[in-house]
Amino acid sequence: MINSFLLPFSFLAAVFGVVSLEFTQTPGDVYGIVGGRAVMVWEYDLGGGDLLGIRFNHIDKDGQFSIILDVDADGNVSPRPGFPHASFTPPATLTLNPLQDLDEGEVGCTIYTTRGESVSDSASVTIVAANDQKDFMITLKVSDNEVECGQQTIIDFR
């Protein structure tokens, strides 16, 4: 009798009461110039679990995988060779300063919990020339009304 009661109860708890680990903010694509800096902000919800650690990794343009740094639950940072210019700020912000040519590629962030869960996300890092121009159109849309604001130019990414 007890087992038959617990099975449906545990199923309902799994369906309705368990919040899973998830990112609540991700950085998207990152553009920068050599010598500038790139700041990538991830925020997360542990879903009721406890943080075990965070790992930041990098996959360069040639597909080479590297670990940038690891962070334990107490916030202790373990930097890895090849990324002495990387720094960590809680909850999960990675800064590359100064930005280098070799930083171009994918930067990944993986969050691990003590429940054995993990969630990963990545940001594409693109290095642009210091004099590179990016022209784009801005259009604002409120309900069904669109207002074109015209062409905007970004010249410096600092």
N, C-alpha and C positions, 0 to 999 in steps of 0.2 A: 504494500500500500504506500509506504513512504517513497519508494523508488518511482512508482507511477506518478506521484505528485511532483517530485523533484524534476523529472525529465521535462514536462511541459513548462514548469517555472523557469528552468535554466534556459530553455529555448526562447521564452519571452524576454528574459533578461538579455540574452544575446542579440535579439532583434531590436529591442527598444531601449535598453539601458546602457549599452556599451558604446562609448565614444572612442573612435580609433585615432591613432596618431596621424596628424596631417599638417601640411604647411598652410599657414594662413596668409603669408606674403612671400612672394618670390621676386627676384630682381629683373627677370626678363633679359633682353639683349643688352650688352654693355659695349660702349664705344669709347676709345681713348687714344691719346697720343703717347708715344714713347717719352718717358720722363714725367708724364702726368700721373694720375692715380685712378684706380678703379675700386669702387666701393660696391659690394654686393650684399644686399640685406635679405636674409631669410628669417621669417618668424614662423613659429610652429605652436601647435597645441598637442600636448602629450596625451591627451585623452584619458587623463586620470592615472597615467603611469608615471614612472620616475625616469629621469634622464640617465642613460648609461654613458653616452658620449656622442661626439660629433666628429665626422671626418670630412675634410675638404680635399678634393682630388682634381687633377688636371689631365685632359687629353689634348695633346698639341695637334697642330695641323697635319702631322704625319701619322697620327694615331697612337703616339707614345703615351702610355699611362704613367702618371706620377702622383704620389701623395704629397699634398701641400703641407698640411698639418693635421694633427689630431687634438681633440679637446676632451678631457674626462669630465665626469659629473661635477667635480669640484671647480671646474674652470681652468685647470692646469693645462697649458698648451705645450704640445710636443711638436716643434717645427721639424720639417724634413729637409734634407739637402736639396738644393736647387731653387728654393723659394725663401731666401733670407729676407726678402722684401715683403713677405706676407705677415699680416697681423690679424688678430681675432678680437672682436668685441662682442660681449653677450647681447642678445641671446644667441644669434648665429650670423654675425656680420664678418665678412672677410674683406680685408683691404689689401690691395697690391700697390705698393708705393715705394719707389717709382715704378711705373708700368714699363715692362720690357717687351721687346719684339717676341721673345719666346713665350710670353703669357697668352698670345693669341691661341684660341681654341675653345674648348668647353671646360668650365669650372663646375665641379659637382659638389653638392652638399648632401651628406647622408646623416640623418638623426637616428640614434639607436636608443631603445628603452630597455629597462630591466625586465620587461615582460617578453623580450625576444623579438619585438617589432622593430621595423626600420622603415624609413621613408626617404626617398631620394629625389632631388631636383637638380637641374643644371642651368647654367647661364652661358650663352655664347659671348666670348670676348673677341672683339674685332679691333685691331690697331689701324688707325687712320693717319694719313700724313698730317703734319701740323697745319699745312695750308689748305687742307681738304675742305671743300664746301659741300654742305648738304642742303639742297633746296627742297622745300616741301610746302604744300598748301594746307592751311588750317581751315577747317569747316566746323562750325558749331551747330549742333542740332538740338533744339528744344522741342519736344513733342514732334509735330510734323513740320515745323518751321526750320529751314536751314539758312544760316548766315555765313557767307564766305568771307573770311577775314583777309584773304590775300596770301601772297607768297612770303615765306619767312626763310631766312638764311642763317644757318649756324656755321660760324667760321672757326671758332676755337672751342675745343672740348674741355678746357680746364675749368 
